Amino acid sequence: MAEDKAPETQFLTYFEAVRQALKEEMELDPSVFLMGEDIRYSIFGPTKDLHLEVGEGRVLDTPITESAFVGAAVGAAITGMRPVVEIMFADFMTVCMDQIINQAAKIRFMTGGQVKVPLVIRAPGGMLSSSAAQHSQCMEALFMHIPGLKICVPAGPVDAKGLLKSAIRDDDPVLFFEHKALYFASDEVPLDPRFTVPLGQASVLREGGDVTIFAISGMVSSAVSAANSLARDGISAEVIDPRTLVPLDTDTLLASVRKTGRLVTVEEGCLTGGVGAEITALVTSEAWSDLKGPVIRVAAKDQPVPFSPVLEAACAPNAQTIAAAARECVGKN
């Protein structure tokens, strides 16, 4: 009788995929450890009771002082450890901006490459259930301006696991943004501990010929829904998830825009100075002659995120606003 083969995949939620990545990397590499506020309890779930599986000394609860424990993590990284820090809400990265921007992002350059900073900062962000102005922000665009930082924006469980494993193994500081609304999204996730997703490699989720939709993080599923709606109207939309903003897979993006001639960017962060603005600048610089019309940016309104569920929903993009932008882009609104 043939032996049963071990399953190659497992149906996991996003937060379970993050947890699996952390556990696997800690088992593979003794220099990996976790730090953060209440991470043994884990408000969103990825690190709950992980210390019982990997050891008390490798999952460290910290005081409520982001500047101190991110600074400590930078110090640990430059002395050979691979810390993974959790900022409970991405909004509170503002408390430790000096440690991220002036220390972690700069040290390798200031030492001529002699000192590495293999640090990962996990940061749950985005709108979810009236979290309001101080617990709902998308911070990706702010950090894109800082050389020396890599930025991951996984939009599903497979990428959450694969990108996090790559981030932990990277020798540069990586900001790993996890959208809170995605934590219970589920998918078949590879179980092989060797599985990774390379940084800087976009995913074409849906092929099309009329318009390119470039969407990140929590907006990716809405972009796919919009593309399905557009297809019923005879509009063929190509959906690109960059997976990482730094490094950015410009080849995949530009190839798509040169094929479709049109681009819609989608993000949950604010419109002004957002990710879409940088993508628009890139495309108009590199593929101007291929564009059939102006790039359209879809983003949250330029305002603090409201507490009211009705106002919160009105502030954020959705599949309907994405589809409307695409129709405008192809002249079929």
PEURNOR-V955146 format. One record per residue. N is the residue number from 1. NEAR is the number of other C-alpha atoms within 8 Angstrom. Layout:
BEGIN
((N/NEAR) (N/NEAR))
END
This chain:
BEGIN
((1/2) (2/3) (3/4) (4/4) (5/4) (6/4) (7/6) (8/7) (9/8) (10/10) (11/8) (12/11) (13/12) (14/15) (15/12) (16/11) (17/14) (18/13) (19/10) (20/9) (21/12) (22/10) (23/10) (24/9) (25/11) (26/12) (27/8) (28/6) (29/7) (30/7) (31/9) (32/13) (33/13) (34/11) (35/15) (36/13) (37/11) (38/9) (39/14) (40/12) (41/9) (42/10) (43/7) (44/7) (45/9) (46/9) (47/10) (48/10) (49/8) (50/11) (51/12) (52/7) (53/6) (54/11) (55/9) (56/8) (57/6) (58/10) (59/14) (60/12) (61/10) (62/10) (63/6) (64/5) (65/7) (66/11) (67/11) (68/8) (69/12) (70/12) (71/9) (72/8) (73/13) (74/13) (75/8) (76/11) (77/14) (78/11) (79/6) (80/7) (81/11) (82/13) (83/15) (84/14) (85/13) (86/12) (87/14) (88/10) (89/11) (90/14) (91/12) (92/10) (93/10) (94/6) (95/7) (96/12) (97/10) (98/8) (99/12) (100/10) (101/10) (102/9) (103/10) (104/13) (105/13) (106/10) (107/11) (108/12) (109/8) (110/7) (111/8) (112/7) (113/8) (114/6) (115/9) (116/11) (117/13) (118/16) (119/17) (120/14) (121/12) (122/12) (123/13) (124/12) (125/16) (126/14) (127/14) (128/8) (129/5) (130/10) (131/10) (132/12) (133/10) (134/8) (135/12) (136/14) (137/13) (138/12) (139/10) (140/10) (141/11) (142/8) (143/9) (144/11) (145/6) (146/9) (147/6) (148/10) (149/13) (150/12) (151/15) (152/14) (153/13) (154/14) (155/15) (156/11) (157/19) (158/12) (159/12) (160/14) (161/14) (162/13) (163/14) (164/13) (165/13) (166/12) (167/11) (168/13) (169/7) (170/9) (171/8) (172/11) (173/15) (174/14) (175/12) (176/13) (177/14) (178/14) (179/12) (180/11) (181/9) (182/11) (183/11) (184/8) (185/9) (186/10) (187/11) (188/10) (189/12) (190/9) (191/9) (192/6) (193/5) (194/4) (195/8) (196/9) (197/10) (198/8) (199/11) (200/12) (201/11) (202/12) (203/8) (204/9) (205/9) (206/9) (207/9) (208/11) (209/10) (210/12) (211/18) (212/17) (213/14) (214/13) (215/14) (216/14) (217/13) (218/13) (219/13) (220/11) (221/8) (222/11) (223/16) (224/11) (225/9) (226/12) (227/13) (228/8) (229/9) (230/13) (231/10) (232/7) (233/6) (234/6) (235/10) (236/12) (237/15) (238/16) (239/16) (240/14) (241/14) (242/15) (243/16) (244/16) (245/13) (246/10) (247/9) (248/10) (249/12) (250/6) (251/6) (252/8) (253/10) (254/11) (255/8) (256/10) (257/16) (258/10) (259/7) (260/12) (261/13) (262/15) (263/14) (264/16) (265/14) (266/16) (267/16) (268/12) (269/14) (270/13) (271/13) (272/6) (273/9) (274/11) (275/10) (276/13) (277/11) (278/9) (279/9) (280/10) (281/8) (282/8) (283/11) (284/9) (285/7) (286/7) (287/11) (288/8) (289/4) (290/8) (291/12) (292/6) (293/7) (294/8) (295/10) (296/10) (297/10) (298/14) (299/12) (300/12) (301/8) (302/7) (303/5) (304/6) (305/12) (306/11) (307/10) (308/8) (309/9) (310/6) (311/9) (312/13) (313/7) (314/7) (315/10) (316/10) (317/15) (318/9) (319/10) (320/8) (321/9) (322/15) (323/13) (324/9) (325/11) (326/12) (327/12) (328/9) (329/15) (330/10) (331/6) (332/6) (333/6))
END
